Amino acid sequence: MMPMSTRVLRPPVHLLLLAVLATLIPLAMTSSADAAPPKPNTPNFGKAIESYAPYEENTVCDVVNKPGAEKIAGLIRSTYGSDEAIGIARNACYTTSEHNDGRALDWMVDATTKAGKAKADAFLSWLLATDGNGNRHAMARRLGIMYIIFNKRIWRAYGDRGWDSYSGVNPHTDHIHISLSYDGSTGRTSFWNGKPLGTPCVNGSLTTSARRVQTDPMRYVPVAPTRLASTESGAGMLSGPCRLFQSSGRRVDVQVTGTGPVPGRGVAAVALNVAMRRPNWNAGLTAGPAGGEIPPVRRVSAGQNQISSASMQLPVGADGKVSFFTDFGATDLAVSVVGYYVDPDAPLSLRRKIAADGGDQFDGVAPQRIASLSFGPNGTSRVTVAGRAGTDPASSSAVLSLTVTAGNGRGSLYAYPAGGNRPRIPVLTYGRGATTVQTSVPVGRNAGVVIENQGSNGRDITLDIAGAYEPATLNGGRGLALRATPKTVVDTGSDLQLSFLGDGSTKDFAVGDAVARDADSVLLQVTARRATTAGRLTFWRPGGSRPGTTDLSITPGQTVTGTVVAGLGDERKVRVLNSGAKGVDVRITVLGSFR
């Protein structure tokens, strides 16, 4: 009898497939749900990195999203999506909060949910991790983060630099709060461009005492515009590339005598073009002789990440240097010389060696427009200057006001002697609004100067002349006498002489004993602020015809500064016209006079 075979029963194929899918689908769902949240893409960096951000408390109400905060918000959205809201600036100026000045952001990610907590932890661990070069808290430093609050804890870049419990009224369980330093708020820290922002500049000790400010009339010698110092490149800086910081004892000293075209002896003052370059907040610049008292007169104003230039006549201080200070945050500087003033106390033989007859004297003229130019994005134009508006054809340098009219785009304007090379520093940088600068420009070949525009769009540019430096034997010109201490003669904000300068109004103000009785023209520093509409200021000698020129362009909501040369009338008065600016406060300080 044959043995019976064993038969194995197999389920149908479709049932096997269903069983396999039933096991795989839960596995796939579990894997997707438990996957760790991503971390932001990290560029490749070198070892160089920013220092930890200091604590910089909110002190102003400026309810505008700052670039650095907007960039971090964009980084979060590109990494984690846009499911949670991100808020930046808000008007809560009755409290102290970096939201009030647009450098704090709230990412509404919830610590009480598993998904929200996972995203927050992934982002924060990325921010505070040590990088491959051994830099602790690397991304937080490269982004300029000052502190973080989340889920009842706070992390500070300053102090102990670590997490601590947070017991504020809001426990921050439903959002991450990130506050940025002023540097972080610029959007120019190394996370975004790979280049760490510069450290504070270092100056050597001054070896001589401060020199007396020369208050007697000085003859002028123009030179081809020459760069003396740049904090960005490190040229002229003891410590190499650096920045000028606002804090006790911080300054930038620049050697002016014995540098470039400036002699080492016999120089009492210098004429400079100075640019503030991309400060980390809205700021101003003051300047004066090294080792001496620096007058609290704002000489240049610039907004965050902007570039602003101005002309300065500064006494030479200890060791042949001048010093610069910023009144807020940190900024880069670029300094160029366009001329110098011969010390009248120097021996006659030295003065004759420096320049024939000791230099040229100033001849002020009634302000007059001498050119209106239209430029494309880039272009140059030669303008004959010497011999115009009553100046002498033999003039060696002209005092010009250059105005870029309002329009779109940004750019830089250069002015230099015809036949010479374009200098490295522009006399003016401009944005959308109208911008004016008054400066001395050396006259070149065939009595001409070159105006060159480098911009993103075309603009119209006007040139107004206020005077010229001429050989001393011609027209009985004047020398510049600087004040030992500048004197403010008008401040509409404090009702000093003028309480109001309304749109369309013309006012006369007296300079009084701020200048000598034999002065012919006055050198003024003018600051305009708090305007609600754009406008311009024009200065001239009372009794003369009203000129159609511009000495200072006013931008709404901004502080604008400029140097102005104006003719003096009877009783040592100057006339000023406000065209267009409403609500503007004007401060006028006498720096010196021509006599």
C-alpha positions as a printed NumPy array, in Angstrom:
array([[  0.   ,   0.   ,   0.   ],
       [  1.413,   3.205,  -1.073],
       [  2.112,   5.853,   1.651],
       [ -0.154,   8.924,   1.52 ],
       [  1.596,  12.234,   0.447],
       [  1.419,  15.385,   2.615],
       [ -0.285,  18.335,   0.89 ],
       [  0.57 ,  21.972,   1.803],
       [ -2.314,  24.423,   1.394],
       [ -1.197,  27.907,   0.088],
       [ -3.322,  31.068,   0.341],
       [ -4.22 ,  32.855,  -2.869],
       [ -1.591,  35.31 ,  -4.221],
       [ -3.783,  38.405,  -3.734],
       [ -4.146,  37.638,  -0.051],
       [ -0.37 ,  37.424,   0.309],
       [  0.024,  40.88 ,  -1.301],
       [ -2.528,  42.394,   1.027],
       [ -0.714,  40.97 ,   4.017],
       [  2.631,  42.386,   2.898],
       [  1.104,  45.826,   2.263],
       [ -0.577,  45.746,   5.645],
       [  2.821,  45.405,   7.304],
       [  4.682,  47.904,   5.087],
       [  2.22 ,  50.789,   5.169],
       [  2.328,  51.284,   8.962],
       [  6.121,  51.082,   8.816],
       [  6.259,  53.821,   6.171],
       [  3.824,  56.006,   8.079],
       [  5.762,  55.576,  11.285],
       [  9.075,  56.38 ,   9.552],
       [  7.699,  59.585,   8.028],
       [  6.127,  60.805,  11.258],
       [  9.234,  60.113,  13.342],
       [ 11.739,  61.623,  10.873],
       [ 13.846,  64.35 ,  12.479],
       [ 13.054,  67.87 ,  11.237],
       [ 15.637,  69.338,   8.871],
       [ 18.236,  71.925,   9.78 ],
       [ 18.997,  75.011,   7.685],
       [ 21.521,  74.739,   4.886],
       [ 24.888,  75.881,   6.178],
       [ 27.446,  77.533,   3.88 ],
       [ 31.081,  76.527,   4.094],
       [ 32.951,  78.901,   6.407],
       [ 36.567,  79.426,   7.338],
       [ 37.733,  79.654,  10.927],
       [ 37.309,  83.433,  11.225],
       [ 34.082,  84.328,  13.002],
       [ 32.379,  87.236,  14.775],
       [ 32.74 ,  87.777,  18.48 ],
       [ 29.714,  87.116,  20.667],
       [ 27.071,  89.819,  20.389],
       [ 27.013,  92.29 ,  23.287],
       [ 23.78 ,  93.354,  24.956],
       [ 22.476,  96.411,  23.083],
       [ 19.232,  97.551,  24.637],
       [ 16.405,  99.02 ,  22.592],
       [ 16.453, 102.807,  23.033],
       [ 14.541, 104.148,  20.014],
       [ 11.191, 103.546,  18.38 ],
       [ 11.834, 102.667,  14.729],
       [  9.066, 100.266,  13.738],
       [ 10.648,  98.983,  10.521],
       [ 11.762,  95.409,   9.831],
       [ 15.556,  95.391,   9.717],
       [ 17.363,  93.398,   6.995],
       [ 18.959,  90.857,   9.34 ],
       [ 15.642,  89.956,  10.973],
       [ 13.945,  89.566,   7.593],
       [ 16.738,  87.305,   6.35 ],
       [ 16.455,  84.994,   9.37 ],
       [ 12.68 ,  84.829,   8.881],
       [ 13.297,  83.813,   5.265],
       [ 15.798,  81.155,   6.369],
       [ 13.245,  79.652,   8.777],
       [ 10.492,  79.584,   6.155],
       [ 12.73 ,  78.002,   3.509],
       [ 13.716,  75.259,   5.974],
       [ 10.5  ,  74.566,   7.894],
       [  7.748,  75.949,   5.683],
       [  5.298,  78.727,   6.386],
       [  2.853,  76.946,   8.689],
       [  3.784,  79.195,  11.637],
       [  3.662,  82.971,  11.554],
       [  6.815,  85.03 ,  12.071],
       [  6.472,  88.568,  13.44 ],
       [  9.233,  91.21 ,  13.515],
       [  8.631,  94.929,  14.136],
       [  5.699,  96.068,  16.253],
       [  4.783,  99.32 ,  17.895],
       [  5.007,  98.751,  21.623],
       [  7.266, 101.697,  22.315],
       [  5.954, 102.141,  25.834],
       [  8.079,  99.091,  26.685],
       [ 11.704,  98.118,  26.052],
       [ 11.828,  95.534,  23.279],
       [ 13.951,  94.975,  20.201],
       [ 10.647,  94.522,  18.331],
       [ 10.312,  98.304,  18.644],
       [ 13.309,  98.851,  16.387],
       [ 12.738,  95.903,  14.066],
       [ 15.605,  93.678,  15.187],
       [ 13.677,  90.934,  17.018],
       [ 11.499,  88.175,  15.571],
       [  8.943,  85.755,  17.029],
       [  8.59 ,  82.37 ,  15.348],
       [  5.234,  80.981,  16.455],
       [  6.293,  77.373,  16.939],
       [  4.596,  75.589,  19.844],
       [  6.621,  73.748,  22.476],
       [  3.5  ,  71.952,  23.755],
       [  3.129,  69.936,  20.526],
       [  5.451,  67.116,  19.516],
       [  5.987,  68.448,  15.983],
       [  6.494,  72.037,  17.127],
       [  8.945,  71.047,  19.84 ],
       [ 10.918,  68.893,  17.38 ],
       [ 11.248,  71.76 ,  14.873],
       [ 12.268,  74.199,  17.558],
       [ 14.855,  71.832,  19.008],
       [ 16.33 ,  71.128,  15.575],
       [ 16.684,  74.84 ,  14.802],
       [ 18.105,  75.788,  18.189],
       [ 20.598,  72.924,  18.247],
       [ 21.807,  74.082,  14.812],
       [ 22.148,  77.682,  16.023],
       [ 24.15 ,  76.784,  19.115],
       [ 26.277,  73.883,  17.875],
       [ 30.091,  74.   ,  17.77 ],
       [ 31.304,  74.082,  14.156],
       [ 34.067,  72.062,  12.533],
       [ 36.612,  74.76 ,  13.389],
       [ 35.863,  74.553,  17.104],
       [ 33.821,  77.769,  17.207],
       [ 31.165,  77.436,  19.909],
       [ 27.622,  78.654,  19.189],
       [ 28.823,  79.228,  15.649],
       [ 25.638,  80.059,  13.735],
       [ 24.278,  82.283,  16.512],
       [ 27.499,  84.298,  16.345],
       [ 27.502,  84.425,  12.539],
       [ 23.913,  85.707,  12.581],
       [ 24.548,  88.312,  15.278],
       [ 22.056,  86.831,  17.754],
       [ 21.993,  88.627,  21.097],
       [ 19.601,  86.377,  23.015],
       [ 16.908,  83.69 ,  22.549],
       [ 13.844,  82.965,  24.687],
       [ 11.859,  79.698,  24.327],
       [  9.884,  77.373,  26.542],
       [ 10.652,  79.12 ,  29.863],
       [ 14.374,  79.356,  29.13 ],
       [ 16.701,  82.089,  27.86 ],
       [ 20.061,  81.826,  26.065],
       [ 22.368,  84.853,  26.103],
       [ 25.368,  85.565,  23.868],
       [ 26.683,  87.905,  26.573],
       [ 27.502,  87.052,  30.193],
       [ 27.549,  83.298,  30.867],
       [ 26.643,  82.42 ,  27.265],
       [ 24.308,  79.566,  28.053],
       [ 20.749,  78.55 ,  28.815],
       [ 19.093,  79.742,  31.994],
       [ 15.571,  79.618,  33.358],
       [ 13.258,  82.402,  32.232],
       [ 10.555,  83.716,  34.525],
       [  9.076,  86.562,  32.488],
       [  5.351,  87.185,  32.297],
       [  5.207,  85.426,  28.924],
       [  6.739,  81.928,  29.233],
       [  7.38 ,  81.784,  25.46 ],
       [  6.016,  78.268,  25.156],
       [  4.173,  79.124,  21.948],
       [  7.007,  80.857,  20.121],
       [ 10.771,  81.384,  19.871],
       [ 11.899,  84.97 ,  20.441],
       [ 15.225,  85.996,  18.819],
       [ 16.806,  89.414,  19.422],
       [ 19.65 ,  90.633,  17.222],
       [ 22.55 ,  92.939,  17.914],
       [ 22.945,  96.055,  15.789],
       [ 25.418,  94.119,  13.643],
       [ 22.973,  91.241,  13.312],
       [ 20.227,  93.623,  12.259],
       [ 22.243,  94.821,   9.234],
       [ 22.032,  91.474,   7.409],
       [ 25.78 ,  91.801,   6.695],
       [ 27.209,  89.322,   9.209],
       [ 29.338,  86.439,   7.987],
       [ 26.459,  83.951,   7.69 ],
       [ 25.204,  85.948,   4.73 ],
       [ 28.429,  86.937,   2.989],
       [ 31.162,  84.774,   4.534],
       [ 33.093,  87.82 ,   5.79 ],
       [ 33.076,  88.51 ,   9.542],
       [ 32.49 ,  92.149,  10.43 ],
       [ 35.57 ,  94.035,  11.568],
       [ 36.745,  94.378,  15.142],
       [ 37.309,  97.754,  16.857],
       [ 40.15 ,  99.866,  15.497],
       [ 43.316, 100.168,  17.568],
       [ 45.238, 103.45 ,  17.821],
       [ 48.748, 104.057,  19.   ],
       [ 49.5  , 106.382,  21.907],
       [ 49.954, 110.019,  20.947],
       [ 53.565, 111.015,  21.586],
       [ 53.04 , 114.783,  21.597],
       [ 50.481, 117.033,  23.223],
       [ 47.593, 118.543,  21.327],
       [ 48.433, 121.519,  19.13 ],
       [ 46.739, 124.877,  19.445],
       [ 43.992, 125.361,  16.879],
       [ 45.196, 128.026,  14.444],
       [ 42.595, 130.818,  14.497],
       [ 44.461, 133.304,  12.274],
       [ 43.69 , 133.34 ,   8.524],
       [ 45.362, 130.484,   6.639],
       [ 46.249, 130.202,   2.943],
       [ 44.999, 127.126,   1.055],
       [ 46.866, 124.65 ,  -1.153],
       [ 44.672, 122.244,  -3.172],
       [ 45.944, 118.762,  -4.011],
       [ 44.731, 115.938,  -6.207],
       [ 42.207, 113.97 ,  -4.097],
       [ 44.224, 111.283,  -2.306],
       [ 43.059, 108.463,  -0.026],
       [ 44.678, 108.628,   3.416],
       [ 42.842, 105.905,   5.322],
       [ 40.207, 103.192,   4.988],
       [ 39.028, 101.044,   7.862],
       [ 37.661,  98.433,   5.429],
       [ 40.953,  97.807,   3.636],
       [ 43.107,  98.623,   6.672],
       [ 45.001, 101.352,   4.795],
       [ 46.295, 103.91 ,   7.271],
       [ 45.11 , 101.791,  10.228],
       [ 47.503, 100.538,  12.893],
       [ 45.555,  97.297,  13.371],
       [ 44.611,  96.574,   9.746],
       [ 40.931,  96.223,   8.727],
       [ 38.691,  97.348,  11.572],
       [ 35.654,  99.506,  12.41 ],
       [ 35.021, 102.625,  14.445],
       [ 32.864, 101.734,  17.466],
       [ 30.882, 104.026,  19.749],
       [ 32.045, 103.514,  23.316],
       [ 34.231, 105.204,  25.86 ],
       [ 37.678, 105.939,  24.43 ],
       [ 36.916, 104.591,  20.943],
       [ 38.223, 106.71 ,  18.101],
       [ 40.003, 106.456,  14.769],
       [ 43.18 , 108.509,  14.361],
       [ 44.289, 109.352,  10.817],
       [ 47.754, 110.657,   9.982],
       [ 47.372, 113.688,   7.727],
       [ 50.729, 115.511,   7.757],
       [ 53.623, 113.848,   5.977],
       [ 51.16 , 111.558,   4.182],
       [ 50.569, 111.545,   0.434],
       [ 50.687, 115.119,  -0.9  ],
       [ 50.526, 116.8  ,   2.541],
       [ 53.885, 118.154,   3.835],
       [ 55.196, 117.008,   7.179],
       [ 55.673, 120.574,   8.488],
       [ 53.983, 123.93 ,   8.214],
       [ 50.405, 122.582,   7.967],
       [ 47.773, 123.886,  10.403],
       [ 44.606, 122.303,   8.988],
       [ 43.445, 119.985,   6.223],
       [ 40.474, 119.8  ,   3.87 ],
       [ 39.082, 116.278,   3.729],
       [ 36.354, 114.271,   2.055],
       [ 35.117, 111.763,   4.643],
       [ 32.655, 108.929,   4.071],
       [ 30.732, 106.944,   6.66 ],
       [ 30.279, 103.513,   5.13 ],
       [ 27.46 , 101.138,   6.076],
       [ 27.045, 101.782,   9.821],
       [ 25.146,  99.131,  11.767],
       [ 22.55 , 101.688,  12.866],
       [ 21.497, 105.255,  12.092],
       [ 24.521, 107.231,  13.243],
       [ 26.554, 110.415,  13.059],
       [ 30.243, 111.26 ,  12.966],
       [ 32.172, 113.946,  14.851],
       [ 35.778, 114.93 ,  14.193],
       [ 38.556, 117.211,  15.378],
       [ 42.287, 117.493,  16.095],
       [ 43.879, 114.413,  17.655],
       [ 44.538, 114.832,  21.348],
       [ 42.372, 117.936,  21.568],
       [ 38.791, 118.578,  22.476],
       [ 36.432, 117.064,  19.91 ],
       [ 33.469, 119.42 ,  19.519],
       [ 30.05 , 117.714,  19.745],
       [ 29.112, 118.792,  16.229],
       [ 27.748, 116.141,  13.891],
       [ 29.771, 116.318,  10.671],
       [ 28.291, 113.376,   8.724],
       [ 25.016, 111.435,   9.093],
       [ 24.275, 107.998,   7.643],
       [ 21.457, 105.475,   7.986],
       [ 21.95 , 101.766,   8.58 ],
       [ 23.831, 100.118,   5.693],
       [ 24.062, 103.452,   3.845],
       [ 27.08 , 105.461,   2.662],
       [ 27.274, 109.199,   3.247],
       [ 30.068, 111.663,   2.465],
       [ 30.92 , 115.171,   3.618],
       [ 33.623, 117.814,   3.295],
       [ 35.544, 118.777,   6.435],
       [ 38.101, 121.439,   7.331],
       [ 39.86 , 120.094,  10.43 ],
       [ 42.7  , 121.487,  12.543],
       [ 45.729, 119.213,  12.73 ],
       [ 46.279, 117.789,  16.203],
       [ 48.949, 115.853,  18.07 ],
       [ 51.461, 113.943,  15.913],
       [ 49.925, 115.52 ,  12.777],
       [ 46.685, 113.536,  13.168],
       [ 42.944, 114.109,  13.216],
       [ 40.451, 111.949,  15.124],
       [ 36.959, 110.636,  14.362],
       [ 34.187, 109.452,  16.695],
       [ 30.773, 107.923,  15.996],
       [ 27.811, 108.691,  18.232],
       [ 26.15 , 105.283,  17.893],
       [ 26.947, 101.699,  16.944],
       [ 29.82 , 100.956,  14.589],
       [ 30.819, 102.18 ,  11.147],
       [ 33.525, 102.021,   8.512],
       [ 35.345, 105.163,   7.395],
       [ 37.107, 106.319,   4.258],
       [ 39.19 , 109.517,   4.443],
       [ 40.698, 111.445,   1.526],
       [ 42.558, 114.755,   1.474],
       [ 41.741, 117.43 ,  -1.126],
       [ 43.887, 120.263,   0.266],
       [ 45.666, 121.747,   3.257],
       [ 46.036, 125.113,   4.987],
       [ 49.462, 126.618,   5.571],
       [ 50.285, 127.57 ,   9.146],
       [ 50.735, 131.378,   9.228],
       [ 53.084, 130.951,  12.195],
       [ 55.466, 128.794,  10.181],
       [ 58.738, 130.457,   9.12 ],
       [ 58.407, 132.421,   5.887],
       [ 61.06 , 130.28 ,   4.232],
       [ 59.026, 127.156,   5.011],
       [ 55.781, 128.701,   3.774],
       [ 57.456, 129.681,   0.505],
       [ 58.874, 126.192,   0.168],
       [ 55.45 , 124.628,   0.691],
       [ 53.708, 126.762,  -1.945],
       [ 54.323, 130.001,  -3.805],
       [ 53.355, 132.941,  -1.569],
       [ 52.175, 130.472,   1.067],
       [ 49.108, 129.251,  -0.805],
       [ 45.868, 130.679,  -2.195],
       [ 43.171, 132.808,  -0.62 ],
       [ 39.415, 132.402,  -0.776],
       [ 37.18 , 134.67 ,  -2.821],
       [ 33.497, 134.185,  -2.056],
       [ 30.995, 134.923,  -4.827],
       [ 27.225, 135.186,  -5.008],
       [ 26.017, 131.569,  -5.291],
       [ 25.269, 130.717,  -8.886],
       [ 24.315, 127.618, -10.861],
       [ 26.97 , 126.879, -13.447],
       [ 25.856, 123.514, -14.848],
       [ 22.844, 121.198, -15.108],
       [ 23.809, 117.727, -16.301],
       [ 21.893, 114.587, -17.259],
       [ 23.664, 111.27 , -16.839],
       [ 22.834, 107.713, -17.775],
       [ 23.791, 104.941, -15.333],
       [ 27.451, 105.717, -16.008],
       [ 29.126, 108.681, -17.609],
       [ 31.43 , 111.666, -17.275],
       [ 31.16 , 115.349, -18.093],
       [ 33.783, 118.085, -18.085],
       [ 32.692, 121.45 , -16.69 ],
       [ 34.622, 124.717, -16.944],
       [ 34.697, 126.181, -13.429],
       [ 37.453, 128.763, -13.016],
       [ 36.404, 132.128, -14.371],
       [ 32.695, 131.446, -13.849],
       [ 30.379, 133.569, -11.64 ],
       [ 33.064, 136.144, -10.971],
       [ 35.848, 133.763,  -9.968],
       [ 39.283, 134.285, -11.433],
       [ 40.44 , 132.122, -14.362],
       [ 43.616, 131.428, -12.367],
       [ 41.666, 129.796,  -9.518],
       [ 43.311, 126.63 ,  -8.23 ],
       [ 40.22 , 125.167,  -6.525],
       [ 36.476, 125.844,  -6.474],
       [ 33.882, 125.479,  -3.719],
       [ 31.013, 123.604,  -5.398],
       [ 27.634, 122.312,  -4.265],
       [ 26.733, 119.171,  -6.204],
       [ 23.098, 118.045,  -6.075],
       [ 21.695, 114.76 ,  -7.367],
       [ 17.961, 115.201,  -7.945],
       [ 15.393, 112.742,  -6.595],
       [ 14.944, 109.564,  -8.593],
       [ 15.268, 105.797,  -8.516],
       [ 18.391, 103.755,  -7.958],
       [ 21.638, 104.287,  -6.11 ],
       [ 25.027, 105.533,  -7.152],
       [ 28.185, 107.487,  -6.478],
       [ 29.328, 110.848,  -7.784],
       [ 32.977, 111.765,  -8.277],
       [ 34.467, 115.235,  -8.808],
       [ 38.135, 115.727,  -9.698],
       [ 40.463, 118.018, -11.684],
       [ 40.291, 117.734, -15.446],
       [ 43.262, 115.747, -16.693],
       [ 43.591, 113.913, -13.365],
       [ 42.619, 110.415, -12.312],
       [ 39.325, 109.548, -10.675],
       [ 39.842, 109.371,  -6.883],
       [ 38.946, 106.251,  -4.949],
       [ 36.401, 107.988,  -2.75 ],
       [ 33.323, 109.712,  -4.211],
       [ 32.295, 113.159,  -3.05 ],
       [ 28.692, 112.018,  -2.79 ],
       [ 26.691, 108.786,  -2.611],
       [ 22.991, 108.885,  -3.299],
       [ 19.787, 106.894,  -3.048],
       [ 16.249, 107.667,  -4.175],
       [ 15.946, 111.142,  -2.676],
       [ 17.747, 114.329,  -3.617],
       [ 21.236, 114.644,  -2.115],
       [ 23.637, 117.594,  -1.892],
       [ 27.256, 117.963,  -0.841],
       [ 29.434, 121.08 ,  -0.812],
       [ 33.138, 120.472,  -1.271],
       [ 36.374, 121.964,  -2.586],
       [ 37.372, 120.524,  -5.965],
       [ 40.831, 121.237,  -7.429],
       [ 40.694, 122.851, -10.856],
       [ 42.533, 120.999, -13.584],
       [ 43.412, 121.381, -17.231],
       [ 41.799, 124.315, -19.033],
       [ 40.086, 125.558, -15.847],
       [ 37.924, 122.443, -15.673],
       [ 36.692, 119.726, -13.336],
       [ 35.294, 116.315, -14.249],
       [ 31.982, 115.073, -12.856],
       [ 31.576, 111.297, -13.082],
       [ 28.46 , 109.293, -12.242],
       [ 28.48 , 105.6  , -11.383],
       [ 24.914, 104.487, -10.68 ],
       [ 22.229, 101.91 , -11.261],
       [ 20.047, 104.44 , -13.082],
       [ 20.42 , 107.794, -14.787],
       [ 20.048, 110.993, -12.76 ],
       [ 20.111, 114.765, -13.181],
       [ 22.906, 116.652, -11.419],
       [ 23.367, 120.375, -10.787],
       [ 26.556, 122.306,  -9.931],
       [ 26.468, 125.52 ,  -7.916],
       [ 29.556, 127.609,  -7.163],
       [ 30.04 , 129.555,  -3.908],
       [ 33.615, 130.717,  -4.34 ],
       [ 37.14 , 129.818,  -5.378],
       [ 40.691, 129.807,  -4.091],
       [ 42.811, 132.237,  -6.091],
       [ 46.423, 133.428,  -6.076],
       [ 46.919, 135.842,  -3.187],
       [ 47.858, 138.66 ,  -5.524],
       [ 44.456, 138.578,  -7.236],
       [ 41.219, 140.188,  -5.992],
       [ 42.326, 140.551,  -2.378],
       [ 41.05 , 137.108,  -1.324],
       [ 40.617, 135.823,   2.208],
       [ 42.218, 133.133,   4.38 ],
       [ 40.304, 130.593,   6.49 ],
       [ 40.267, 131.292,  10.227],
       [ 38.911, 128.303,  12.157],
       [ 37.289, 128.69 ,  15.547],
       [ 39.053, 126.989,  18.428],
       [ 35.591, 125.763,  19.49 ],
       [ 32.685, 125.706,  16.999],
       [ 29.715, 127.808,  18.121],
       [ 26.063, 126.966,  17.481],
       [ 24.158, 130.116,  16.46 ],
       [ 20.794, 128.651,  15.367],
       [ 18.808, 125.75 ,  16.798],
       [ 15.118, 125.802,  15.974],
       [ 14.6  , 122.857,  18.316],
       [ 15.583, 125.031,  21.298],
       [ 14.438, 128.405,  19.91 ],
       [ 18.039, 129.636,  19.652],
       [ 17.686, 132.726,  17.43 ],
       [ 15.057, 131.061,  15.207],
       [ 12.082, 129.144,  16.566],
       [ 10.743, 127.97 ,  13.226],
       [ 11.837, 127.735,   9.596],
       [  8.685, 126.858,   7.679],
       [  8.28 , 125.769,   4.087],
       [  8.91 , 128.765,   1.839],
       [ 10.139, 131.023,   4.63 ],
       [ 13.254, 133.184,   4.438],
       [ 15.055, 134.111,   7.657],
       [ 18.118, 136.165,   8.54 ],
       [ 20.293, 135.038,  11.427],
       [ 23.317, 136.701,  13.009],
       [ 26.617, 134.958,  13.629],
       [ 27.572, 137.678,  16.142],
       [ 30.922, 137.295,  17.846],
       [ 31.382, 133.812,  16.371],
       [ 33.383, 135.512,  13.588],
       [ 35.751, 138.468,  13.453],
       [ 34.443, 141.867,  12.325],
       [ 36.476, 141.79 ,   9.133],
       [ 35.077, 138.41 ,   8.032],
       [ 33.701, 138.279,   4.496],
       [ 32.204, 134.762,   4.461],
       [ 31.417, 132.135,   7.084],
       [ 31.966, 128.362,   7.204],
       [ 28.87 , 126.65 ,   8.641],
       [ 27.939, 123.14 ,   9.679],
       [ 24.211, 122.622,   9.068],
       [ 22.059, 119.785,  10.424],
       [ 18.417, 119.263,   9.416],
       [ 16.173, 116.658,  11.066],
       [ 12.574, 115.583,  11.657],
       [ 11.278, 116.881,   8.311],
       [  8.021, 115.32 ,   7.129],
       [  8.515, 116.31 ,   3.486],
       [ 11.548, 116.664,   1.23 ],
       [ 13.087, 120.083,   0.682],
       [ 16.281, 122.088,   0.424],
       [ 18.097, 124.913,   2.181],
       [ 19.86 , 127.786,   0.435],
       [ 22.21 , 130.286,   2.136],
       [ 23.409, 133.666,   0.828],
       [ 24.465, 137.18 ,   1.727],
       [ 21.504, 139.379,   2.794],
       [ 20.884, 142.173,   0.34 ],
       [ 21.83 , 140.077,  -2.661],
       [ 19.48 , 138.454,  -5.156],
       [ 17.985, 135.163,  -4.076],
       [ 20.007, 132.438,  -5.813],
       [ 18.458, 129.395,  -7.418],
       [ 21.053, 127.147,  -5.806],
       [ 21.011, 124.329,  -3.247],
       [ 23.27 , 124.01 ,  -0.198],
       [ 21.555, 121.154,   1.668],
       [ 18.976, 118.594,   0.508],
       [ 16.501, 117.45 ,   3.175],
       [ 15.124, 113.912,   3.281],
       [ 11.916, 113.144,   5.219],
       [ 12.484, 111.355,   8.521],
       [ 16.271, 111.467,   8.283],
       [ 19.024, 113.544,   9.864],
       [ 20.998, 115.312,   7.123],
       [ 24.261, 117.204,   7.61 ],
       [ 26.422, 119.378,   5.396],
       [ 29.129, 122.047,   5.317],
       [ 28.132, 125.383,   3.792],
       [ 30.106, 128.506,   2.828],
       [ 27.887, 131.6  ,   2.928],
       [ 28.538, 135.306,   2.397],
       [ 28.1  , 137.695,   5.333],
       [ 25.975, 140.811,   5.03 ],
       [ 25.534, 143.851,   7.235],
       [ 25.591, 143.197,  10.977],
       [ 27.289, 139.868,  10.207],
       [ 24.079, 138.158,   9.14 ],
       [ 23.315, 135.268,   6.771],
       [ 20.036, 134.605,   4.958],
       [ 18.534, 131.104,   4.693],
       [ 15.608, 129.862,   2.601],
       [ 13.662, 126.649,   3.223],
       [ 12.117, 125.296,   0.039],
       [  9.689, 122.424,   0.553],
       [ 10.622, 120.925,   3.939],
       [  7.809, 120.853,   6.501],
       [  8.321, 120.442,  10.24 ],
       [ 12.105, 120.568,   9.896],
       [ 14.415, 121.412,  12.794],
       [ 17.617, 123.184,  11.736],
       [ 20.841, 123.536,  13.703],
       [ 23.592, 125.847,  12.382],
       [ 27.094, 125.928,  13.86 ],
       [ 29.914, 128.309,  12.93 ],
       [ 33.15 , 126.418,  12.222],
       [ 35.182, 129.38 ,  10.984],
       [ 35.246, 132.356,   8.659],
       [ 37.158, 133.811,   5.734],
       [ 38.924, 137.093,   6.503]])
